[in-house]
Amino acid sequence: MISFRNNKKTGEAAGRKHRSALRRMFRSRDGAAAIEFAILAIPYFVIIFAILETFVAYSAEQLVSNAVDTMSRDLRTGRLTAGLGRTTDKTEKEFRQLFCNEISIMITCDTNEISTPSKLYLDIRSFSTFAGIPTSIPRVSADAHADIDTSTFKYSPGGAKSINMFRAYYRWKVITDLVRPYITNVRPANGSMPTDFLIVATAAYQNEDYP
């Protein structure tokens, strides 16, 4: 009889112990933060990458703008010329190389890019008046996101006192899917995924009356 009671008490105690352990297990929140982070990690890192890529893209745009300002100042003052029979004359390839040197901190131009542009396009032309300088980006169609039309691009900087426009275009590849719909401004006509953020920088100036 005593043995039965002892066994019963022992069984009840063991049951209470198991029930208590189960209650503690269900109440425990150990590891909840890790599980919640695992669920939120993907969208969190996508947003972080989107912020970083947007920052880098606009930094590249500022870099190209600064290069246009620097090179146009050299053209305006006669430090760089073209077709004037001077020691300061630069061919189109030489000028492109100088421009690439200005943006080399973030953008690299290989020898193929210098010879045959596929990402970086430079358009330097003279005009009779400032009013004649185009204010819009030439595109292959009326679509606001159409590709650029490079058929009119030239390398013909004017001489002393001439009115000029220097415009640079660069195709910056956007990697993060979340960012593409918002900052890509060149989109394929076939409807495929857009990848290019077209950087455009322009300088309009009149050359000094250099000797």
Protein Blocks (a to p, Z undefined) as FASTA:
>chain_A
ZZmmmmmmmmmmmmmmmmmmmmmmmmpcghklmmmmmmmmmmmmmmmmmmmmmmmmmmmm
mmmmmmmmmmmmmmmnopacehklpakbccfklmmmmmmmmmmmmpccdfklmmmcckbc
cdddddfbfklpcfbdcdfbfbfkbccdfklgccddddehiacddddddddddfblklmm
mmgcbdcfklpacfbdcddddddddddfdZZ
